[in-house]
Amino acid sequence: MVGNYKVITLCGSTRFKDAFMEAQKRLTLDGNIVISVGLFSHSGDDEVWTEGTKEMLDDMHRRKIDMADEIFVINVGGYIGFSTRSEIEYASETGKVVRYLEPVSR
């Protein structure tokens, strides 16, 4: 296990901060390098809403997806919003594996 780490970027609505933290913990203990969001805009990090910041963070998150082997979608209750859907499409287009916290109905 030592030295052979998969890189996983977490994606999902920032309203699910607790689920992000739990997934990060579990995936890390499973032997993965986990990249997460820097701020939780829907959970109180109001700095996101200053001019230009959200656009910068969205672009940064795509770079985080670029660095990953796969993404792990935090889809509590099956919820996948517009931004997360866009990240899933981007990850798929760039050949990343996409896994989900909860089963996805297709």
ChimeraX attribute file (.defattr): number of C-alpha atoms within 10 A of each C-alpha:
attribute: neighborCount
match mode: 1-to-1
recipient: residues
	/A:1	7
	/A:2	5
	/A:3	6
	/A:4	9
	/A:5	14
	/A:6	15
	/A:7	19
	/A:8	26
	/A:9	25
	/A:10	24
	/A:11	26
	/A:12	28
	/A:13	23
	/A:14	20
	/A:15	14
	/A:16	15
	/A:17	19
	/A:18	11
	/A:19	17
	/A:20	25
	/A:21	12
	/A:22	11
	/A:23	19
	/A:24	21
	/A:25	13
	/A:26	13
	/A:27	17
	/A:28	17
	/A:29	10
	/A:30	12
	/A:31	15
	/A:32	17
	/A:33	18
	/A:34	20
	/A:35	20
	/A:36	20
	/A:37	19
	/A:38	12
	/A:39	16
	/A:40	17
	/A:41	17
	/A:42	13
	/A:43	13
	/A:44	12
	/A:45	12
	/A:46	11
	/A:47	12
	/A:48	18
	/A:49	11
	/A:50	8
	/A:51	9
	/A:52	9
	/A:53	12
	/A:54	15
	/A:55	12
	/A:56	11
	/A:57	15
	/A:58	14
	/A:59	12
	/A:60	14
	/A:61	20
	/A:62	16
	/A:63	12
	/A:64	19
	/A:65	25
	/A:66	17
	/A:67	13
	/A:68	20
	/A:69	17
	/A:70	20
	/A:71	27
	/A:72	23
	/A:73	24
	/A:74	24
	/A:75	21
	/A:76	17
	/A:77	10
	/A:78	13
	/A:79	14
	/A:80	18
	/A:81	11
	/A:82	10
	/A:83	13
	/A:84	18
	/A:85	15
	/A:86	13
	/A:87	19
	/A:88	23
	/A:89	14
	/A:90	15
	/A:91	21
	/A:92	14
	/A:93	9
	/A:94	11
	/A:95	12
	/A:96	18
	/A:97	14
	/A:98	17
	/A:99	16
	/A:100	16
	/A:101	16
	/A:102	13
	/A:103	11
	/A:104	12
	/A:105	5
	/A:106	3
